[in-house]
């Protein structure tokens, strides 16, 4: 397969991203943002505890991040190997951040004067 054929096939995949799909993704992102604002400003802290509120924010933010990366950064139209490589790298980065936070907390609690 020549380079020209792969370029044409790649461009054809991006043609499926029509204006109506872009607007659909926009309104999904807008809806998620509105829900986040309603939770932040409309629901009292006595009704929804901070732990649950934070979990909802994290889930909604990850959902918004998926839509941004998949549609506006065109990752949804890429090959599986690139997707797997990026996701695996992201998982390792998050894993190492969590490990450093745990280690830092341990050192702070046991070495502080």
C-alpha positions as CSV (number, residue, x, y, z in Angstrom):
1,X,0.0,0.0,0.0
2,X,1.5,3.3,-1.0
3,X,1.6,6.4,1.1
4,X,-1.0,8.1,-1.2
5,X,-3.5,5.3,-0.6
6,X,-3.2,5.5,3.2
7,X,-3.5,9.3,3.1
8,X,-6.7,9.0,1.0
9,X,-8.2,6.4,3.4
10,X,-7.3,8.6,6.4
11,X,-8.9,11.6,4.8
12,X,-12.1,9.6,4.0
13,X,-12.4,8.7,7.7
14,X,-12.3,12.4,8.6
15,X,-15.0,13.2,6.1
16,X,-17.5,11.4,8.3
17,X,-17.0,14.3,10.8
18,X,-19.8,16.5,9.5
19,X,-21.1,19.8,10.9
20,X,-24.0,18.0,12.5
21,X,-21.7,15.6,14.4
22,X,-19.6,18.6,15.5
23,X,-22.7,20.3,16.8
24,X,-23.9,17.1,18.5
25,X,-20.5,16.8,20.3
26,X,-20.7,20.5,21.2
27,X,-24.1,20.1,22.8
28,X,-23.1,17.0,24.7
29,X,-20.1,18.9,26.1
30,X,-22.4,21.9,26.9
31,X,-24.8,19.6,28.7
32,X,-22.1,18.1,30.8
33,X,-20.8,21.5,31.7
34,X,-24.4,22.7,32.7
35,X,-24.8,19.6,34.9
36,X,-21.4,20.4,36.6
37,X,-22.5,24.0,37.2
38,X,-25.9,22.9,38.6
39,X,-24.2,20.5,41.0
40,X,-21.6,23.2,42.0
41,X,-24.0,26.1,42.5
42,X,-27.5,24.7,42.8
43,X,-27.2,21.7,45.1
44,X,-26.5,22.5,48.7
45,X,-23.6,20.7,50.5
46,X,-26.0,19.2,53.0
47,X,-27.8,17.3,50.2
48,X,-24.7,16.1,48.4
49,X,-21.6,15.3,50.4
50,X,-18.2,16.5,49.1
51,X,-16.9,13.0,48.4
52,X,-19.8,12.2,46.2
53,X,-19.6,15.6,44.6
54,X,-15.9,15.2,43.8
55,X,-16.5,11.7,42.3
56,X,-19.2,13.1,40.1
57,X,-16.9,15.9,38.9
58,X,-14.1,13.4,38.1
59,X,-16.4,11.2,36.1
60,X,-18.0,14.1,34.2
61,X,-14.6,15.6,33.5
62,X,-13.2,12.2,32.2
63,X,-16.3,12.0,30.0
64,X,-15.7,15.5,28.6
65,X,-12.1,14.7,28.1
66,X,-13.0,11.6,26.1
67,X,-15.2,13.6,23.8
68,X,-12.6,16.3,23.3
69,X,-9.8,13.9,22.5
70,X,-11.9,11.5,20.4
71,X,-13.6,14.0,18.2
72,X,-11.7,17.3,18.2
73,X,-8.3,15.8,18.3
74,X,-9.5,13.0,15.9
75,X,-8.2,10.1,18.0
76,X,-11.5,8.3,17.3
77,X,-10.4,8.0,13.7
78,X,-6.9,6.6,14.3
79,X,-5.7,3.0,14.2
80,X,-5.9,0.8,17.3
81,X,-2.1,0.6,17.9
82,X,-1.9,4.4,18.3
83,X,-4.9,4.5,20.6
84,X,-3.5,1.6,22.7
85,X,-0.1,3.2,23.0
86,X,-1.5,6.5,24.1
87,X,-3.9,5.0,26.6
88,X,-1.2,2.7,28.1
89,X,1.2,5.7,28.4
90,X,-1.6,7.7,30.2
91,X,-2.2,4.8,32.6
92,X,1.5,4.6,33.5
93,X,1.7,8.4,34.0
94,X,-1.3,8.4,36.4
95,X,0.1,5.3,38.2
96,X,3.4,7.0,38.8
97,X,1.7,10.2,40.0
98,X,-0.3,8.2,42.5
99,X,2.8,6.3,43.7
100,X,4.7,9.5,44.2
101,X,1.8,11.0,46.1
102,X,1.6,8.0,48.4
103,X,5.3,8.0,48.9
104,X,5.4,11.7,49.6
105,X,2.6,11.4,52.2
106,X,4.4,8.5,53.9
107,X,7.7,10.5,54.0
108,X,5.9,13.6,55.2
109,X,4.1,11.8,58.0
110,X,7.2,9.8,59.2
111,X,10.0,12.3,58.7
112,X,8.4,15.5,59.8
113,X,9.8,17.0,63.0
